[in-house]
Every structure is written in C-alpha cells, then in structure tokens.
Amino acid sequence: MEPCEKVLVTLQADGPFEIYELVHAFEGLAIEFRETLERHGIPRSEAADVRLLVTKIESGSIVAEIVPGLYFLGSVLPMVEHINIIGDFVRHVSDLLSFFASRPEASPPETTNDRELAAIEAMIKPIASRPHGRFEMQYLRRSNGEETRLDMAFGSEELARAEVRIADARRQLQEPQAQSKSGYEGVLMYWHQASRDPAKVEPKRRTGDRAVIESIWPKPLPVYFMPGAAELKDAMLRREENPFNLAFIVDVDVGTKRGRPVMYIVRKVHDVIRIDDDEERATGGRDGNSSDPALPLE
C-alpha cells in the first residue's frame, strides 16, 4: 500500500478573515515549501513546478487539507524523497516560528533568507493581528497500517511577537552592510557570562564574554571591545555590586554573517542601570535613572 500523507493547516480567530489575507497566507505556505525542496537539493527550476493543492476545506475555522502537487502528478520527485520533505517542511516552519516567538527551547535557524521570512510573515499575518487566534499545522502520514504525526500550534500573542522579530530580521538581511558600519548608539546591554580573561579586541580570537542586547538580538552573542576601549570591560565587571544585576547603556558595532548578528563590539559606555529582577531585565526595565559614578562614562 502506497503511503498517504497530508498537511492540515488551521487558521482560527474571532471574526471573519479578509480574502487577500488568506490568499497571501497560503501563498506563503507554497513559497516556504519550495524553499524546503531547494534545501533538499531539488533544483529551483524543478521546485518552481511543484504545487501545493488544497483538497478539502472544513467549515468553522479555516481548516485546509494540503498535499503536494507531485503526489498526484508525480514526475519531479521520487516518492521516497518527497515523503521526507513534507515532514521536514512542517518541522522547519515549527522551528522558525518557535525561534521568532521566543520559545525557551528554540534554537536560531541555521540559514534564512528574505524570501523565506516574507513567506512566514504572510503565513501568520491573519492570526498575529487578531486576539484569541490560533495557527496550527499537522503532518499526517499513514503507511502499512502505521501513522506518523507531527503537530505544531501557536497562539496570536506568540505570533504577534514573531511578526515583529521577523520584520527586524528582514531589515537586517536587506541592509546588513550598512548596519554593521553604523552600529547602534544608546542601547541597553546586560551580561550573560563573562570570563576572567582580559577584554578581546580581535574578533578572530575566541572570547568567553557574552551579552544580550534585546533590541538587536534576543540571544547572547560574543562581546569584543574596540581598540583603546578594552578597559571598559573591567569598569563594567569589577564592581562592588554584582554586574549581572546591572544593565549598561552602550554604543556598539554589530558584526553580521549572512545578515544575522554574530557579535557585539563595544565602543562606549554611557550609563549603568540597576535591574531589580529577571522580569525587569527581560523588558528592559529601569530602576529609576540612577547611574553609578564608579563607571567611567567617557
């Protein structure tokens, strides 16, 4: 018996959907599936011929049953290959959304491009803009009496957060060179870990120093210092107060790779802010406008 596979996509929200939003959402699904084909080594010219077919729409919420066009038309991909690809398609979408929605267990995607991020953005837009919404994908495969299943689900609050971060990531991909040169001024940075070694000023050397600047990237990145500014590390860390309970207003350059931030280079420290707890740290909260005179600000 030949395997039977399908993907169920559910869009659930209070109130009706606009047609153009649904069209763009399903177009995003199709584009992302072609990106998956290319990641599996299928030439772009062949991947462009693949179609995702909606075979059934259920009432109530928008629930669409989707299968690849190759399943019916069959000539671009052998059956054994596209079986693995469909499951990977759903898994990859789940991984991307988990990362951009800031789920704790999520890891940064290995590679993304603006076309793929635009597709994901369109896919979630009908739900991200509505309260109490839900976006689900479910992969089902039946073969020889056995069933394989993969489920993912995201609420509108998570998707709204993901939408903002995807837009930021797209801006970084579109202007990586200019952003790396201009850097950022007056951003809030807090330490994630710090080594006992002197500050590193040469990005080619490994460093144990890592910090978070949530307005740029949500994960900790390696920290280097501009030549002539290495003493700032000691000024930030060698303090009577625990430096991991502090945040610093800094100017930084951002090193990027394929448009994604990979390191911070601290140029200047303007101010220090006491953070009372983890919740304030996560939101960039400040304890008044206090500054510590022990920190050299120039």
C-alpha positions as CSV (number, residue, x, y, z in Angstrom):
1,M,0.0,0.0,0.0
2,E,1.4,3.4,-1.0
3,P,2.0,5.9,1.8
4,C,-0.7,8.6,2.2
5,E,0.4,12.0,3.5
6,K,-1.2,15.3,4.0
7,V,-0.8,18.6,6.0
8,L,-3.7,20.1,7.8
9,V,-3.5,23.9,8.2
10,T,-5.8,25.6,10.7
11,L,-6.4,29.3,10.9
12,Q,-8.7,30.2,13.9
13,A,-9.7,33.6,15.1
14,D,-12.6,35.7,16.3
15,G,-14.4,37.2,13.4
16,P,-14.1,36.7,9.6
17,F,-10.9,36.7,7.6
18,E,-10.3,39.0,4.6
19,I,-9.8,37.1,1.4
20,Y,-6.5,38.8,0.5
21,E,-5.0,37.7,3.9
22,L,-5.9,34.1,3.3
23,V,-4.5,34.3,-0.3
24,H,-1.2,35.6,1.0
25,A,-1.1,33.1,3.8
26,F,-1.5,30.1,1.5
27,E,0.9,31.7,-1.0
28,G,3.4,31.9,1.9
29,L,2.9,28.2,2.6
30,A,3.7,27.4,-1.1
31,I,6.8,29.5,-1.1
32,E,8.1,28.0,2.1
33,F,7.5,24.5,0.7
34,R,9.6,25.4,-2.4
35,E,12.3,26.7,-0.1
36,T,12.2,23.3,1.6
37,L,12.5,21.5,-1.7
38,E,15.6,23.5,-2.5
39,R,17.2,22.8,0.9
40,H,16.8,19.1,-0.1
41,G,18.8,19.6,-3.3
42,I,15.9,20.0,-5.7
43,P,16.9,22.5,-8.5
44,R,15.0,25.8,-8.3
45,S,13.7,25.2,-11.8
46,E,12.0,22.0,-10.8
47,A,10.9,23.2,-7.4
48,A,9.0,26.1,-9.1
49,D,6.8,23.5,-10.8
50,V,5.6,21.9,-7.6
51,R,2.1,22.9,-6.4
52,L,0.5,22.6,-3.0
53,L,-3.1,21.5,-3.6
54,V,-6.0,22.3,-1.2
55,T,-8.0,19.1,-1.3
56,K,-10.6,20.0,1.4
57,I,-11.7,23.0,3.4
58,E,-13.8,22.4,6.6
59,S,-16.4,24.7,8.0
60,G,-16.0,26.9,11.1
61,S,-12.3,27.8,11.4
62,I,-10.3,27.7,8.1
63,V,-9.0,24.1,8.1
64,A,-7.4,23.2,4.8
65,E,-6.1,19.8,3.9
66,I,-3.0,20.2,1.7
67,V,-0.9,17.8,-0.3
68,P,2.0,18.5,-2.8
69,G,1.0,18.5,-6.4
70,L,3.7,15.8,-7.1
71,Y,1.6,13.4,-5.1
72,F,-0.9,13.4,-8.0
73,L,1.2,14.5,-10.9
74,G,4.4,12.7,-10.0
75,S,7.4,13.5,-12.2
76,V,9.8,15.8,-10.3
77,L,10.4,13.9,-7.1
78,P,10.5,10.2,-6.5
79,M,8.1,9.1,-3.8
80,V,10.7,8.1,-1.2
81,E,12.3,11.6,-1.4
82,H,9.2,13.8,-1.1
83,I,7.9,11.7,1.9
84,N,10.8,13.0,3.9
85,I,10.5,16.5,2.5
86,I,6.8,17.1,3.6
87,G,7.6,16.2,7.2
88,D,10.7,18.4,7.1
89,F,8.6,21.3,5.7
90,V,6.3,21.3,8.8
91,R,9.2,20.8,11.2
92,H,11.1,23.7,9.7
93,V,8.1,26.0,9.9
94,S,7.6,25.0,13.5
95,D,11.3,25.6,14.3
96,L,11.3,29.1,12.7
97,L,8.1,30.2,14.5
98,S,9.4,28.8,17.8
99,F,12.5,30.9,17.4
100,F,10.9,34.1,16.4
101,A,8.2,33.7,19.0
102,S,11.0,33.4,21.6
103,R,10.0,30.0,23.0
104,P,12.7,28.9,25.5
105,E,13.6,25.7,23.8
106,A,14.1,27.2,20.4
107,S,17.4,27.5,18.6
108,P,18.4,30.1,16.0
109,P,17.7,28.8,12.4
110,E,20.8,27.8,10.5
111,T,20.0,29.7,7.4
112,T,17.2,32.0,6.3
113,N,16.7,34.5,3.5
114,D,14.4,37.4,3.0
115,R,12.1,35.4,0.6
116,E,11.6,32.7,3.2
117,L,11.0,35.2,6.1
118,A,8.5,37.1,3.9
119,A,6.7,33.8,3.3
120,I,6.5,33.0,7.0
121,E,5.4,36.6,7.7
122,A,2.5,36.3,5.3
123,M,1.6,32.9,6.6
124,I,1.0,34.1,10.2
125,K,-0.3,37.6,9.5
126,P,-4.1,36.7,9.6
127,I,-3.7,35.4,13.1
128,A,-1.0,37.7,14.5
129,S,-3.2,40.7,14.1
130,R,-6.2,39.2,15.9
131,P,-6.7,38.4,19.6
132,H,-7.5,34.9,20.7
133,G,-6.4,33.4,17.4
134,R,-4.5,30.2,16.7
135,F,-2.3,28.9,13.8
136,E,-1.8,25.1,13.6
137,M,-0.1,22.7,11.2
138,Q,-0.4,19.0,11.4
139,Y,1.5,16.5,9.4
140,L,0.0,13.0,8.9
141,R,1.4,10.0,7.2
142,R,-0.1,6.6,7.0
143,S,1.9,3.6,5.6
144,N,1.4,-0.1,6.2
145,G,-1.0,0.4,9.0
146,E,1.3,2.8,10.8
147,E,0.7,6.5,11.4
148,T,3.3,9.3,11.8
149,R,2.1,12.6,13.1
150,L,3.7,16.0,13.8
151,D,1.8,18.8,15.3
152,M,2.6,22.5,15.9
153,A,0.3,25.3,17.3
154,F,0.9,29.0,18.1
155,G,-1.4,31.5,19.6
156,S,-1.9,35.0,18.3
157,E,0.2,36.6,21.1
158,E,3.2,34.4,20.2
159,L,2.7,35.2,16.5
160,A,2.4,38.9,17.1
161,R,5.8,38.7,18.8
162,A,7.2,36.6,16.0
163,E,5.9,39.1,13.4
164,V,7.8,41.9,15.0
165,R,11.0,39.9,15.2
166,I,10.7,38.6,11.6
167,A,10.3,42.2,10.4
168,D,13.5,43.1,12.3
169,A,15.4,40.1,10.8
170,R,14.3,41.1,7.3
171,R,15.6,44.6,7.8
172,Q,18.9,43.1,8.9
173,L,19.1,40.9,5.8
174,Q,18.2,43.8,3.5
175,E,20.8,46.2,5.0
176,P,23.5,44.1,6.7
177,Q,26.4,46.0,5.4
178,A,25.1,49.5,6.3
179,Q,24.0,48.3,9.8
180,S,27.4,46.7,10.5
181,K,29.2,50.0,9.7
182,S,26.8,52.4,11.5
183,G,26.3,50.3,14.6
184,Y,23.9,51.2,17.4
185,E,24.0,54.0,20.0
186,G,22.5,54.1,23.4
187,V,21.2,50.5,23.6
188,L,20.7,48.5,26.7
189,M,23.1,45.6,27.3
190,Y,23.3,43.1,30.1
191,W,25.9,40.4,30.7
192,H,25.1,36.7,30.1
193,Q,28.5,35.4,31.0
194,A,32.0,36.9,31.5
195,S,35.4,35.3,31.5
196,R,38.3,36.3,33.8
197,D,40.5,37.0,30.7
198,P,41.3,40.5,29.5
199,A,38.9,42.0,27.0
200,K,39.3,40.8,23.5
201,V,39.8,43.4,20.8
202,E,40.4,41.0,17.9
203,P,37.2,39.3,16.6
204,K,39.2,36.5,15.1
205,R,40.1,35.2,18.6
206,R,37.5,33.4,20.7
207,T,36.1,35.1,23.7
208,G,34.1,33.8,26.7
209,D,32.3,37.1,27.1
210,R,28.7,37.1,26.1
211,A,26.0,39.7,26.5
212,V,22.4,40.3,25.4
213,I,21.0,43.4,23.7
214,E,17.4,42.5,23.2
215,S,16.6,45.4,20.9
216,I,19.1,43.9,18.4
217,W,19.0,40.1,19.0
218,P,17.3,38.1,21.8
219,K,20.1,35.6,22.3
220,P,23.5,36.1,23.9
221,L,26.3,37.0,21.5
222,P,30.1,37.2,21.9
223,V,31.4,40.6,23.1
224,Y,34.5,42.3,21.9
225,F,35.8,45.8,22.6
226,M,37.2,48.5,20.2
227,P,41.0,49.0,20.4
228,G,41.6,51.6,23.0
229,A,38.4,50.7,24.9
230,A,39.4,47.4,26.4
231,E,39.5,48.9,29.9
232,L,35.7,49.2,29.7
233,K,35.3,45.5,30.4
234,D,37.0,45.9,33.9
235,A,35.0,49.0,34.5
236,M,31.8,47.2,33.8
237,L,32.6,43.9,35.7
238,R,34.9,44.8,38.6
239,R,32.4,46.4,40.9
240,E,31.2,46.1,44.4
241,E,27.7,45.4,43.1
242,N,27.1,42.2,41.1
243,P,27.4,43.3,37.5
244,F,24.9,40.6,36.4
245,N,22.3,42.6,38.2
246,L,23.1,45.7,36.1
247,A,22.4,46.8,32.6
248,F,24.6,49.2,30.6
249,I,23.7,51.8,28.1
250,V,26.3,51.3,25.3
251,D,27.3,52.2,21.8
252,V,28.2,49.0,19.8
253,D,29.0,47.9,16.4
254,V,27.4,44.7,15.3
255,G,29.2,42.0,13.3
256,T,26.9,40.1,11.0
257,K,27.1,36.9,8.9
258,R,24.5,36.4,6.2
259,G,22.6,39.3,7.7
260,R,22.4,37.8,11.1
261,P,24.1,39.4,14.2
262,V,27.0,37.2,15.4
263,M,29.0,39.6,17.7
264,Y,29.0,42.9,19.5
265,I,31.9,45.3,19.6
266,V,31.6,47.8,22.4
267,R,32.7,51.3,21.6
268,K,31.5,53.3,24.5
269,V,29.6,53.0,27.8
270,H,27.2,55.9,28.7
271,D,25.4,54.8,31.9
272,V,24.7,51.9,34.2
273,I,21.2,50.9,35.4
274,R,20.3,48.7,38.3
275,I,17.9,45.9,37.5
276,D,15.8,44.5,40.4
277,D,14.8,41.2,38.9
278,D,14.7,39.0,35.8
279,E,11.3,40.3,34.7
280,E,12.6,43.9,34.5
281,R,15.7,42.6,32.7
282,A,13.5,40.8,30.1
283,T,11.6,44.0,29.4
284,G,14.5,46.4,29.7
285,G,13.0,47.9,32.9
286,R,15.0,50.5,34.8
287,D,15.4,51.3,38.5
288,G,14.8,55.0,38.1
289,N,17.5,56.9,36.3
290,S,20.3,56.1,38.7
291,S,23.9,56.0,37.4
292,D,27.0,54.7,39.2
293,P,29.8,57.2,39.5
294,A,32.3,54.4,39.6
295,L,31.7,53.7,35.9
296,P,33.8,55.9,33.6
297,L,31.3,57.2,31.1
298,E,33.7,58.7,28.6
